Amino acid sequence: MSNLEAYFDTDWSAMTTSDWVGLVITVGVFLGMLITFALALRPSKRDELENEKFKILDEDD
């Protein structure tokens, strides 16, 4: 086994409930952010995002 494999080796049976909860939350948040960014930054929304770019600087409220 190489040093890299040994570094990333995980003893799944030794994980506690807290470890599993943390893993599930971390993976869930990662997937949620990935989906959110993919939906928000898709090319079809480019014009809509460009129109909102300087909205915070507008004083015409």
Predicted model as a PDB file, atoms N, CA, C, CB and O in Angstrom, pLDDT in the B-factor column:
MODEL        1                                                                  
ATOM      1  N   MET A   1       0.853  -1.176   0.000  1.00 58.00           N  
ATOM      2  CA  MET A   1       0.000   0.000   0.000  1.00 58.00           C  
ATOM      3  C   MET A   1       0.900   1.241   0.000  1.00 58.00           C  
ATOM      4  CB  MET A   1      -0.971  -0.003   1.234  1.00 58.00           C  
ATOM      5  O   MET A   1       1.837   1.341   0.792  1.00 58.00           O  
ATOM      6  N   SER A   2       0.608   2.158  -0.876  1.00 74.00           N  
ATOM      7  CA  SER A   2       1.424   3.371  -0.947  1.00 74.00           C  
ATOM      8  C   SER A   2       1.084   4.313   0.211  1.00 74.00           C  
ATOM      9  CB  SER A   2       1.215   4.088  -2.300  1.00 74.00           C  
ATOM     10  O   SER A   2       0.077   4.139   0.898  1.00 74.00           O  
ATOM     11  N   ASN A   3       1.934   5.299   0.406  1.00 86.00           N  
ATOM     12  CA  ASN A   3       1.694   6.264   1.479  1.00 86.00           C  
ATOM     13  C   ASN A   3       0.410   7.038   1.250  1.00 86.00           C  
ATOM     14  CB  ASN A   3       2.865   7.229   1.597  1.00 86.00           C  
ATOM     15  O   ASN A   3      -0.293   7.373   2.204  1.00 86.00           O  
ATOM     16  N   LEU A   4       0.098   7.325  -0.005  1.00 87.00           N  
ATOM     17  CA  LEU A   4      -1.128   8.061  -0.314  1.00 87.00           C  
ATOM     18  C   LEU A   4      -2.359   7.228   0.031  1.00 87.00           C  
ATOM     19  CB  LEU A   4      -1.156   8.462  -1.800  1.00 87.00           C  
ATOM     20  O   LEU A   4      -3.323   7.746   0.595  1.00 87.00           O  
ATOM     21  N   GLU A   5      -2.331   5.946  -0.306  1.00 86.00           N  
ATOM     22  CA  GLU A   5      -3.445   5.063   0.034  1.00 86.00           C  
ATOM     23  C   GLU A   5      -3.599   4.947   1.550  1.00 86.00           C  
ATOM     24  CB  GLU A   5      -3.237   3.671  -0.588  1.00 86.00           C  
ATOM     25  O   GLU A   5      -4.719   4.947   2.063  1.00 86.00           O  
ATOM     26  N   ALA A   6      -2.507   4.850   2.249  1.00 84.00           N  
ATOM     27  CA  ALA A   6      -2.559   4.746   3.713  1.00 84.00           C  
ATOM     28  C   ALA A   6      -3.112   6.025   4.327  1.00 84.00           C  
ATOM     29  CB  ALA A   6      -1.161   4.449   4.285  1.00 84.00           C  
ATOM     30  O   ALA A   6      -3.816   5.976   5.336  1.00 84.00           O  
ATOM     31  N   TYR A   7      -2.798   7.166   3.726  1.00 87.00           N  
ATOM     32  CA  TYR A   7      -3.276   8.442   4.244  1.00 87.00           C  
ATOM     33  C   TYR A   7      -4.792   8.563   4.114  1.00 87.00           C  
ATOM     34  CB  TYR A   7      -2.595   9.596   3.516  1.00 87.00           C  
ATOM     35  O   TYR A   7      -5.450   9.085   5.013  1.00 87.00           O  
ATOM     36  N   PHE A   8      -5.350   8.083   3.001  1.00 86.00           N  
ATOM     37  CA  PHE A   8      -6.785   8.205   2.757  1.00 86.00           C  
ATOM     38  C   PHE A   8      -7.579   6.974   3.193  1.00 86.00           C  
ATOM     39  CB  PHE A   8      -7.026   8.462   1.296  1.00 86.00           C  
ATOM     40  O   PHE A   8      -8.786   6.913   2.959  1.00 86.00           O  
ATOM     41  N   ASP A   9      -6.940   6.009   3.811  1.00 88.00           N  
ATOM     42  CA  ASP A   9      -7.630   4.805   4.272  1.00 88.00           C  
ATOM     43  C   ASP A   9      -8.566   5.159   5.426  1.00 88.00           C  
ATOM     44  CB  ASP A   9      -6.610   3.718   4.708  1.00 88.00           C  
ATOM     45  O   ASP A   9      -8.181   5.886   6.341  1.00 88.00           O  
ATOM     46  N   THR A  10      -9.796   4.643   5.381  1.00 88.00           N  
ATOM     47  CA  THR A  10     -10.795   4.932   6.408  1.00 88.00           C  
ATOM     48  C   THR A  10     -11.306   3.624   7.000  1.00 88.00           C  
ATOM     49  CB  THR A  10     -11.967   5.765   5.824  1.00 88.00           C  
ATOM     50  O   THR A  10     -11.654   2.695   6.271  1.00 88.00           O  
ATOM     51  N   ASP A  11     -11.347   3.563   8.307  1.00 90.00           N  
ATOM     52  CA  ASP A  11     -11.914   2.411   8.999  1.00 90.00           C  
ATOM     53  C   ASP A  11     -13.392   2.699   9.234  1.00 90.00           C  
ATOM     54  CB  ASP A  11     -11.163   2.121  10.353  1.00 90.00           C  
ATOM     55  O   ASP A  11     -13.769   3.262  10.261  1.00 90.00           O  
ATOM     56  N   TRP A  12     -14.224   2.309   8.273  1.00 91.00           N  
ATOM     57  CA  TRP A  12     -15.650   2.638   8.309  1.00 91.00           C  
ATOM     58  C   TRP A  12     -16.343   2.035   9.525  1.00 91.00           C  
ATOM     59  CB  TRP A  12     -16.331   2.154   7.039  1.00 91.00           C  
ATOM     60  O   TRP A  12     -17.279   2.628  10.062  1.00 91.00           O  
ATOM     61  N   SER A  13     -15.899   0.878   9.957  1.00 93.00           N  
ATOM     62  CA  SER A  13     -16.558   0.218  11.088  1.00 93.00           C  
ATOM     63  C   SER A  13     -16.248   0.908  12.418  1.00 93.00           C  
ATOM     64  CB  SER A  13     -16.132  -1.246  11.157  1.00 93.00           C  
ATOM     65  O   SER A  13     -16.967   0.703  13.396  1.00 93.00           O  
ATOM     66  N   ALA A  14     -15.202   1.715  12.469  1.00 94.00           N  
ATOM     67  CA  ALA A  14     -14.843   2.404  13.703  1.00 94.00           C  
ATOM     68  C   ALA A  14     -15.497   3.779  13.819  1.00 94.00           C  
ATOM     69  CB  ALA A  14     -13.342   2.547  13.791  1.00 94.00           C  
ATOM     70  O   ALA A  14     -15.308   4.470  14.820  1.00 94.00           O  
ATOM     71  N   MET A  15     -16.261   4.182  12.808  1.00 94.00           N  
ATOM     72  CA  MET A  15     -16.900   5.502  12.843  1.00 94.00           C  
ATOM     73  C   MET A  15     -18.064   5.502  13.823  1.00 94.00           C  
ATOM     74  CB  MET A  15     -17.387   5.911  11.437  1.00 94.00           C  
ATOM     75  O   MET A  15     -18.871   4.573  13.849  1.00 94.00           O  
ATOM     76  N   THR A  16     -18.140   6.558  14.629  1.00 96.00           N  
ATOM     77  CA  THR A  16     -19.214   6.692  15.616  1.00 96.00           C  
ATOM     78  C   THR A  16     -20.433   7.334  14.959  1.00 96.00           C  
ATOM     79  CB  THR A  16     -18.745   7.532  16.837  1.00 96.00           C  
ATOM     80  O   THR A  16     -20.389   7.734  13.796  1.00 96.00           O  
ATOM     81  N   THR A  17     -21.507   7.425  15.713  1.00 97.00           N  
ATOM     82  CA  THR A  17     -22.725   8.062  15.208  1.00 97.00           C  
ATOM     83  C   THR A  17     -22.462   9.516  14.848  1.00 97.00           C  
ATOM     84  CB  THR A  17     -23.854   7.970  16.244  1.00 97.00           C  
ATOM     85  O   THR A  17     -22.969  10.010  13.841  1.00 97.00           O  
ATOM     86  N   SER A  18     -21.678  10.200  15.659  1.00 97.00           N  
ATOM     87  CA  SER A  18     -21.346  11.595  15.370  1.00 97.00           C  
ATOM     88  C   SER A  18     -20.559  11.723  14.070  1.00 97.00           C  
ATOM     89  CB  SER A  18     -20.549  12.199  16.524  1.00 97.00           C  
ATOM     90  O   SER A  18     -20.763  12.663  13.302  1.00 97.00           O  
ATOM     91  N   ASP A  19     -19.663  10.777  13.831  1.00 96.00           N  
ATOM     92  CA  ASP A  19     -18.904  10.780  12.581  1.00 96.00           C  
ATOM     93  C   ASP A  19     -19.835  10.637  11.381  1.00 96.00           C  
ATOM     94  CB  ASP A  19     -17.863   9.649  12.581  1.00 96.00           C  
ATOM     95  O   ASP A  19     -19.690  11.350  10.388  1.00 96.00           O  
ATOM     96  N   TRP A  20     -20.798   9.708  11.476  1.00 96.00           N  
ATOM     97  CA  TRP A  20     -21.730   9.482  10.379  1.00 96.00           C  
ATOM     98  C   TRP A  20     -22.631  10.691  10.147  1.00 96.00           C  
ATOM     99  CB  TRP A  20     -22.576   8.249  10.656  1.00 96.00           C  
ATOM    100  O   TRP A  20     -22.896  11.067   9.006  1.00 96.00           O  
ATOM    101  N   VAL A  21     -23.098  11.294  11.235  1.00 98.00           N  
ATOM    102  CA  VAL A  21     -23.942  12.488  11.098  1.00 98.00           C  
ATOM    103  C   VAL A  21     -23.157  13.608  10.431  1.00 98.00           C  
ATOM    104  CB  VAL A  21     -24.472  12.950  12.478  1.00 98.00           C  
ATOM    105  O   VAL A  21     -23.675  14.283   9.542  1.00 98.00           O  
ATOM    106  N   GLY A  22     -21.922  13.811  10.848  1.00 97.00           N  
ATOM    107  CA  GLY A  22     -21.081  14.834  10.244  1.00 97.00           C  
ATOM    108  C   GLY A  22     -20.812  14.559   8.782  1.00 97.00           C  
ATOM    109  O   GLY A  22     -20.822  15.480   7.966  1.00 97.00           O  
ATOM    110  N   LEU A  23     -20.570  13.301   8.437  1.00 97.00           N  
ATOM    111  CA  LEU A  23     -20.334  12.924   7.045  1.00 97.00           C  
ATOM    112  C   LEU A  23     -21.564  13.194   6.183  1.00 97.00           C  
ATOM    113  CB  LEU A  23     -19.943  11.445   6.954  1.00 97.00           C  
ATOM    114  O   LEU A  23     -21.454  13.752   5.091  1.00 97.00           O  
ATOM    115  N   VAL A  24     -22.734  12.797   6.676  1.00 98.00           N  
ATOM    116  CA  VAL A  24     -23.976  12.994   5.924  1.00 98.00           C  
ATOM    117  C   VAL A  24     -24.265  14.488   5.748  1.00 98.00           C  
ATOM    118  CB  VAL A  24     -25.160  12.299   6.640  1.00 98.00           C  
ATOM    119  O   VAL A  24     -24.650  14.917   4.660  1.00 98.00           O  
ATOM    120  N   ILE A  25     -24.085  15.273   6.793  1.00 98.00           N  
ATOM    121  CA  ILE A  25     -24.323  16.712   6.704  1.00 98.00           C  
ATOM    122  C   ILE A  25     -23.343  17.353   5.719  1.00 98.00           C  
ATOM    123  CB  ILE A  25     -24.196  17.372   8.098  1.00 98.00           C  
ATOM    124  O   ILE A  25     -23.740  18.175   4.893  1.00 98.00           O  
ATOM    125  N   THR A  26     -22.080  16.983   5.802  1.00 98.00           N  
ATOM    126  CA  THR A  26     -21.066  17.551   4.918  1.00 98.00           C  
ATOM    127  C   THR A  26     -21.349  17.224   3.456  1.00 98.00           C  
ATOM    128  CB  THR A  26     -19.684  17.040   5.306  1.00 98.00           C  
ATOM    129  O   THR A  26     -21.284  18.103   2.598  1.00 98.00           O  
ATOM    130  N   VAL A  27     -21.662  15.969   3.173  1.00 98.00           N  
ATOM    131  CA  VAL A  27     -21.965  15.568   1.798  1.00 98.00           C  
ATOM    132  C   VAL A  27     -23.258  16.234   1.322  1.00 98.00           C  
ATOM    133  CB  VAL A  27     -22.083  14.028   1.694  1.00 98.00           C  
ATOM    134  O   VAL A  27     -23.346  16.659   0.170  1.00 98.00           O  
ATOM    135  N   GLY A  28     -24.256  16.328   2.197  1.00 98.00           N  
ATOM    136  CA  GLY A  28     -25.517  16.981   1.834  1.00 98.00           C  
ATOM    137  C   GLY A  28     -25.342  18.454   1.509  1.00 98.00           C  
ATOM    138  O   GLY A  28     -25.900  18.948   0.529  1.00 98.00           O  
ATOM    139  N   VAL A  29     -24.572  19.156   2.323  1.00 98.00           N  
ATOM    140  CA  VAL A  29     -24.315  20.580   2.075  1.00 98.00           C  
ATOM    141  C   VAL A  29     -23.526  20.754   0.782  1.00 98.00           C  
ATOM    142  CB  VAL A  29     -23.548  21.214   3.261  1.00 98.00           C  
ATOM    143  O   VAL A  29     -23.816  21.655  -0.005  1.00 98.00           O  
ATOM    144  N   PHE A  30     -22.535  19.904   0.561  1.00 98.00           N  
ATOM    145  CA  PHE A  30     -21.748  19.982  -0.670  1.00 98.00           C  
ATOM    146  C   PHE A  30     -22.627  19.795  -1.893  1.00 98.00           C  
ATOM    147  CB  PHE A  30     -20.637  18.936  -0.662  1.00 98.00           C  
ATOM    148  O   PHE A  30     -22.546  20.574  -2.843  1.00 98.00           O  
ATOM    149  N   LEU A  31     -23.464  18.769  -1.878  1.00 98.00           N  
ATOM    150  CA  LEU A  31     -24.354  18.522  -3.021  1.00 98.00           C  
ATOM    151  C   LEU A  31     -25.365  19.648  -3.196  1.00 98.00           C  
ATOM    152  CB  LEU A  31     -25.087  17.190  -2.846  1.00 98.00           C  
ATOM    153  O   LEU A  31     -25.664  20.044  -4.323  1.00 98.00           O  
ATOM    154  N   GLY A  32     -25.893  20.166  -2.094  1.00 97.00           N  
ATOM    155  CA  GLY A  32     -26.830  21.282  -2.179  1.00 97.00           C  
ATOM    156  C   GLY A  32     -26.199  22.517  -2.794  1.00 97.00           C  
ATOM    157  O   GLY A  32     -26.814  23.178  -3.631  1.00 97.00           O  
ATOM    158  N   MET A  33     -24.976  22.834  -2.386  1.00 97.00           N  
ATOM    159  CA  MET A  33     -24.283  23.990  -2.953  1.00 97.00           C  
ATOM    160  C   MET A  33     -23.952  23.761  -4.416  1.00 97.00           C  
ATOM    161  CB  MET A  33     -23.007  24.289  -2.169  1.00 97.00           C  
ATOM    162  O   MET A  33     -24.052  24.687  -5.221  1.00 97.00           O  
ATOM    163  N   LEU A  34     -23.559  22.544  -4.778  1.00 96.00           N  
ATOM    164  CA  LEU A  34     -23.247  22.222  -6.160  1.00 96.00           C  
ATOM    165  C   LEU A  34     -24.477  22.397  -7.045  1.00 96.00           C  
ATOM    166  CB  LEU A  34     -22.713  20.792  -6.268  1.00 96.00           C  
ATOM    167  O   LEU A  34     -24.384  22.974  -8.128  1.00 96.00           O  
ATOM    168  N   ILE A  35     -25.612  21.911  -6.598  1.00 95.00           N  
ATOM    169  CA  ILE A  35     -26.857  22.049  -7.356  1.00 95.00           C  
ATOM    170  C   ILE A  35     -27.273  23.510  -7.439  1.00 95.00           C  
ATOM    171  CB  ILE A  35     -27.978  21.214  -6.714  1.00 95.00           C  
ATOM    172  O   ILE A  35     -27.685  23.976  -8.502  1.00 95.00           O  
ATOM    173  N   THR A  36     -27.171  24.238  -6.335  1.00 92.00           N  
ATOM    174  CA  THR A  36     -27.548  25.649  -6.318  1.00 92.00           C  
ATOM    175  C   THR A  36     -26.698  26.465  -7.282  1.00 92.00           C  
ATOM    176  CB  THR A  36     -27.421  26.212  -4.908  1.00 92.00           C  
ATOM    177  O   THR A  36     -27.231  27.265  -8.050  1.00 92.00           O  
ATOM    178  N   PHE A  37     -25.386  26.272  -7.250  1.00 92.00           N  
ATOM    179  CA  PHE A  37     -24.517  26.999  -8.164  1.00 92.00           C  
ATOM    180  C   PHE A  37     -24.782  26.611  -9.607  1.00 92.00           C  
ATOM    181  CB  PHE A  37     -23.062  26.750  -7.818  1.00 92.00           C  
ATOM    182  O   PHE A  37     -24.761  27.471 -10.487  1.00 92.00           O  
ATOM    183  N   ALA A  38     -25.031  25.333  -9.871  1.00 91.00           N  
ATOM    184  CA  ALA A  38     -25.303  24.889 -11.233  1.00 91.00           C  
ATOM    185  C   ALA A  38     -26.590  25.533 -11.764  1.00 91.00           C  
ATOM    186  CB  ALA A  38     -25.410  23.352 -11.285  1.00 91.00           C  
ATOM    187  O   ALA A  38     -26.651  25.925 -12.930  1.00 91.00           O  
ATOM    188  N   LEU A  39     -27.609  25.640 -10.918  1.00 89.00           N  
ATOM    189  CA  LEU A  39     -28.869  26.243 -11.361  1.00 89.00           C  
ATOM    190  C   LEU A  39     -28.761  27.759 -11.484  1.00 89.00           C  
ATOM    191  CB  LEU A  39     -29.992  25.885 -10.395  1.00 89.00           C  
ATOM    192  O   LEU A  39     -29.338  28.350 -12.397  1.00 89.00           O  
ATOM    193  N   ALA A  40     -28.026  28.392 -10.574  1.00 86.00           N  
ATOM    194  CA  ALA A  40     -27.927  29.851 -10.577  1.00 86.00           C  
ATOM    195  C   ALA A  40     -27.013  30.363 -11.674  1.00 86.00           C  
ATOM    196  CB  ALA A  40     -27.434  30.343  -9.238  1.00 86.00           C  
ATOM    197  O   ALA A  40     -27.248  31.442 -12.217  1.00 86.00           O  
ATOM    198  N   LEU A  41     -25.987  29.619 -12.005  1.00 86.00           N  
ATOM    199  CA  LEU A  41     -24.989  30.105 -12.950  1.00 86.00           C  
ATOM    200  C   LEU A  41     -25.067  29.441 -14.319  1.00 86.00           C  
ATOM    201  CB  LEU A  41     -23.627  29.900 -12.383  1.00 86.00           C  
ATOM    202  O   LEU A  41     -24.102  29.483 -15.083  1.00 86.00           O  
ATOM    203  N   ARG A  42     -26.202  28.829 -14.634  1.00 88.00           N  
ATOM    204  CA  ARG A  42     -26.320  28.217 -15.953  1.00 88.00           C  
ATOM    205  C   ARG A  42     -26.374  29.308 -17.028  1.00 88.00           C  
ATOM    206  CB  ARG A  42     -27.580  27.313 -16.027  1.00 88.00           C  
ATOM    207  O   ARG A  42     -26.837  30.416 -16.756  1.00 88.00           O  
ATOM    208  N   PRO A  43     -25.914  29.013 -18.218  1.00 85.00           N  
ATOM    209  CA  PRO A  43     -25.817  30.024 -19.275  1.00 85.00           C  
ATOM    210  C   PRO A  43     -27.143  30.698 -19.637  1.00 85.00           C  
ATOM    211  CB  PRO A  43     -25.246  29.396 -20.498  1.00 85.00           C  
ATOM    212  O   PRO A  43     -27.134  31.853 -20.061  1.00 85.00           O  
ATOM    213  N   SER A  44     -28.260  30.026 -19.486  1.00 88.00           N  
ATOM    214  CA  SER A  44     -29.542  30.633 -19.846  1.00 88.00           C  
ATOM    215  C   SER A  44     -29.938  31.766 -18.906  1.00 88.00           C  
ATOM    216  CB  SER A  44     -30.626  29.580 -19.854  1.00 88.00           C  
ATOM    217  O   SER A  44     -30.816  32.559 -19.247  1.00 88.00           O  
ATOM    218  N   LYS A  45     -29.319  31.864 -17.741  1.00 86.00           N  
ATOM    219  CA  LYS A  45     -29.623  32.937 -16.788  1.00 86.00           C  
ATOM    220  C   LYS A  45     -28.635  34.093 -16.880  1.00 86.00           C  
ATOM    221  CB  LYS A  45     -29.630  32.389 -15.376  1.00 86.00           C  
ATOM    222  O   LYS A  45     -28.679  35.009 -16.060  1.00 86.00           O  
ATOM    223  N   ARG A  46     -27.744  34.061 -17.868  1.00 87.00           N  
ATOM    224  CA  ARG A  46     -26.700  35.069 -17.974  1.00 87.00           C  
ATOM    225  C   ARG A  46     -27.274  36.478 -18.091  1.00 87.00           C  
ATOM    226  CB  ARG A  46     -25.815  34.774 -19.166  1.00 87.00           C  
ATOM    227  O   ARG A  46     -26.812  37.385 -17.399  1.00 87.00           O  
ATOM    228  N   ASP A  47     -28.265  36.678 -18.948  1.00 88.00           N  
ATOM    229  CA  ASP A  47     -28.843  38.013 -19.117  1.00 88.00           C  
ATOM    230  C   ASP A  47     -29.492  38.511 -17.833  1.00 88.00           C  
ATOM    231  CB  ASP A  47     -29.869  38.005 -20.244  1.00 88.00           C  
ATOM    232  O   ASP A  47     -29.360  39.683 -17.483  1.00 88.00           O  
ATOM    233  N   GLU A  48     -30.187  37.631 -17.136  1.00 87.00           N  
ATOM    234  CA  GLU A  48     -30.831  38.006 -15.878  1.00 87.00           C  
ATOM    235  C   GLU A  48     -29.796  38.411 -14.828  1.00 87.00           C  
ATOM    236  CB  GLU A  48     -31.690  36.848 -15.352  1.00 87.00           C  
ATOM    237  O   GLU A  48     -29.997  39.378 -14.094  1.00 87.00           O  
ATOM    238  N   LEU A  49     -28.703  37.676 -14.761  1.00 85.00           N  
ATOM    239  CA  LEU A  49     -27.645  38.013 -13.804  1.00 85.00           C  
ATOM    240  C   LEU A  49     -26.941  39.315 -14.183  1.00 85.00           C  
ATOM    241  CB  LEU A  49     -26.625  36.874 -13.720  1.00 85.00           C  
ATOM    242  O   LEU A  49     -26.578  40.097 -13.305  1.00 85.00           O  
ATOM    243  N   GLU A  50     -26.746  39.552 -15.471  1.00 87.00           N  
ATOM    244  CA  GLU A  50     -26.111  40.793 -15.922  1.00 87.00           C  
ATOM    245  C   GLU A  50     -26.981  42.006 -15.582  1.00 87.00           C  
ATOM    246  CB  GLU A  50     -25.844  40.740 -17.440  1.00 87.00           C  
ATOM    247  O   GLU A  50     -26.447  43.065 -15.253  1.00 87.00           O  
ATOM    248  N   ASN A  51     -28.288  41.875 -15.652  1.00 86.00           N  
ATOM    249  CA  ASN A  51     -29.191  42.979 -15.315  1.00 86.00           C  
ATOM    250  C   ASN A  51     -29.151  43.304 -13.824  1.00 86.00           C  
ATOM    251  CB  ASN A  51     -30.622  42.637 -15.734  1.00 86.00           C  
ATOM    252  O   ASN A  51     -29.409  44.444 -13.437  1.00 86.00           O  
ATOM    253  N   GLU A  52     -28.836  42.336 -12.994  1.00 85.00           N  
ATOM    254  CA  GLU A  52     -28.799  42.525 -11.539  1.00 85.00           C  
ATOM    255  C   GLU A  52     -27.410  42.911 -11.024  1.00 85.00           C  
ATOM    256  CB  GLU A  52     -29.257  41.257 -10.847  1.00 85.00           C  
ATOM    257  O   GLU A  52     -27.243  43.168  -9.832  1.00 85.00           O  
ATOM    258  N   LYS A  53     -26.422  42.953 -11.908  1.00 84.00           N  
ATOM    259  CA  LYS A  53     -25.026  43.119 -11.490  1.00 84.00           C  
ATOM    260  C   LYS A  53     -24.792  44.371 -10.650  1.00 84.00           C  
ATOM    261  CB  LYS A  53     -24.136  43.164 -12.703  1.00 84.00           C  
ATOM    262  O   LYS A  53     -24.131  44.303  -9.614  1.00 84.00           O  
ATOM    263  N   PHE A  54     -25.320  45.498 -11.080  1.00 85.00           N  
ATOM    264  CA  PHE A  54     -25.056  46.760 -10.390  1.00 85.00           C  
ATOM    265  C   PHE A  54     -26.264  47.278  -9.621  1.00 85.00           C  
ATOM    266  CB  PHE A  54     -24.611  47.800 -11.382  1.00 85.00           C  
ATOM    267  O   PHE A  54     -26.348  48.469  -9.322  1.00 85.00           O  
ATOM    268  N   LYS A  55     -27.192  46.392  -9.301  1.00 84.00           N  
ATOM    269  CA  LYS A  55     -28.423  46.789  -8.619  1.00 84.00           C  
ATOM    270  C   LYS A  55     -28.150  47.441  -7.264  1.00 84.00           C  
ATOM    271  CB  LYS A  55     -29.324  45.579  -8.433  1.00 84.00           C  
ATOM    272  O   LYS A  55     -28.859  48.371  -6.879  1.00 84.00           O  
ATOM    273  N   ILE A  56     -27.160  46.982  -6.551  1.00 83.00           N  
ATOM    274  CA  ILE A  56     -26.868  47.529  -5.221  1.00 83.00           C  
ATOM    275  C   ILE A  56     -26.334  48.965  -5.319  1.00 83.00           C  
ATOM    276  CB  ILE A  56     -25.847  46.634  -4.488  1.00 83.00           C  
ATOM    277  O   ILE A  56     -26.442  49.724  -4.356  1.00 83.00           O  
ATOM    278  N   LEU A  57     -25.764  49.342  -6.460  1.00 83.00           N  
ATOM    279  CA  LEU A  57     -25.211  50.675  -6.624  1.00 83.00           C  
ATOM    280  C   LEU A  57     -26.249  51.683  -7.130  1.00 83.00           C  
ATOM    281  CB  LEU A  57     -24.039  50.626  -7.574  1.00 83.00           C  
ATOM    282  O   LEU A  57     -26.002  52.888  -7.099  1.00 83.00           O  
ATOM    283  N   ASP A  58     -27.404  51.201  -7.594  1.00 78.00           N  
ATOM    284  CA  ASP A  58     -28.450  52.091  -8.109  1.00 78.00           C  
ATOM    285  C   ASP A  58     -29.105  52.845  -6.954  1.00 78.00           C  
ATOM    286  CB  ASP A  58     -29.514  51.289  -8.907  1.00 78.00           C  
ATOM    287  O   ASP A  58     -29.413  52.264  -5.913  1.00 78.00           O  
ATOM    288  N   GLU A  59     -29.313  54.138  -7.153  1.00 75.00           N  
ATOM    289  CA  GLU A  59     -29.982  54.970  -6.140  1.00 75.00           C  
ATOM    290  C   GLU A  59     -31.415  55.302  -6.558  1.00 75.00           C  
ATOM    291  CB  GLU A  59     -29.188  56.273  -5.904  1.00 75.00           C  
ATOM    292  O   GLU A  59     -32.049  56.168  -5.955  1.00 75.00           O  
ATOM    293  N   ASP A  60     -31.919  54.635  -7.563  1.00 67.00           N  
ATOM    294  CA  ASP A  60     -33.249  54.939  -8.101  1.00 67.00           C  
ATOM    295  C   ASP A  60     -34.343  54.147  -7.423  1.00 67.00           C  
ATOM    296  CB  ASP A  60     -33.285  54.671  -9.582  1.00 67.00           C  
ATOM    297  O   ASP A  60     -35.315  53.776  -8.081  1.00 67.00           O  
ATOM    298  N   ASP A  61     -34.230  53.873  -6.139  1.00 54.00           N  
ATOM    299  CA  ASP A  61     -35.237  53.068  -5.444  1.00 54.00           C  
ATOM    300  C   ASP A  61     -36.398  53.880  -5.003  1.00 54.00           C  
ATOM    301  CB  ASP A  61     -34.646  52.382  -4.266  1.00 54.00           C  
ATOM    302  O   ASP A  61     -37.332  53.349  -4.403  1.00 54.00           O  
TER     303      ASP A  61                                                      
ENDMDL                                                                          
END                                                                             
